[in-house]
Amino acid sequence: MKSIIVTGGAGYIGSHTIIELLNNTDYNVISIDNFSNSAANSYDRVKALTSRSFQTLNVDLCNDNDLRLQLSGINNIAGIIHFAAFKSVPESMADPVLYYFNNINSLNNLLKFAKEKSIPNFIFSSSCSVYGNADELPVTEHTKLKKAESPYGHTKQIGEEIIEFFTRANPSVNVVILRYFNPVGAHISGLTGESPINKPNNLVPIITQTAVGKNSLTVFGNDFNTHDGYCVRDYVHVTDIADAHIKALDYLSQHKNKKNVSLFNLGTGKGVSVLEVIKSFEKVAQTKLNYKVGPRREGDVVSVYANNNLAKTELGWEPQFDLDAMMLSAWKWQQHLEQQS
Ligand code: WQD
């Protein structure tokens, strides 16, 4: 039985991807997480939604010795899916060194491990934030990267460059880089979803928490040069993102990749404003959301959304959830959390 190592497996996208791996593949799954931005009960929710067991390890990926020690006994590893990273734009603005240290050292240690264990496949979580304020929209995988607007986005740009040079020196490791746009929503069951251990910084959980009186939404500016003055993003359902990882694994394991490093945008291709997200939520939740408009947030890109044709043609990936379905799933999850509390 071949194994897949999922780093950040207790996190938002990682846990949703483990659900899809366990339910739709035969891989033995090993999750690595040090719970720096997630909680162990995330695994309990995965177990409730799957019928196969999986191994979990608490490893600090920035500690090379800890990584080797805990993973030394694992063999027949078909691939690594590397989610583990800090991912908040505002937090990275406040503490750049935390982001550079964590996001880059963990990647370096994992690449070294992949080389030593001759692991043939590696999937790297990148982000649309590598584009910065792009000169063209929608962005394609060949759109020239602008200067990152945040240390978070910069760590993803650096990570992609590290991988480029690493694979030139180690062509036996094949890599797929997935540039996520804005992952949102929750598992269709409503039984798991985004569950940050601290106050969320990102829009959709703040919306659903505001709707139940546990947060207060401030919209960061509505005077941007966009179709309605609000920031524009390409929101994509977390399960669609998870599905893309299964397809990327198949793409590599079936040697369909034409280059050592293949790079794909994971977005719906639709640019949606913050106001349109709020309106969609109000529609599906049948409620009026209280919010105020405040100043712009430092580090925010004005508008970014994907040309996703390459993922469609090369990976056979097709996002299934539209904006209303994304908002409804996020709302069902928030209501589930309210019932639990
Ligand atoms: C979205 C929009 C804010 C909070 C995220 C992830 C990052 C990466 C890219 C995957 C912006 C506005 C937000 C609030 C607001 N994804 N907003 N009030 O910054 O686009 O980055 O997607 O790797 O990891 O962080 O997402 O949800 O923070 O912001 O008005 O209280 O919502 O200004 O326009 P962002 P976000």
Boltz pocket constraint, residues with backbone or C-beta under 6 A from the ligand:
constraints:
  - pocket:
      binder: B
      contacts: [[A, 87], [A, 88], [A, 89], [A, 126], [A, 127], [A, 128], [A, 129], [A, 180], [A, 181], [A, 182], [A, 183], [A, 201], [A, 202], [A, 203], [A, 204], [A, 206], [A, 216], [A, 217], [A, 218], [A, 219], [A, 220], [A, 221], [A, 231], [A, 232], [A, 233], [A, 274], [A, 297], [A, 300], [A, 301], [A, 302]]
      max_distance: 6.0
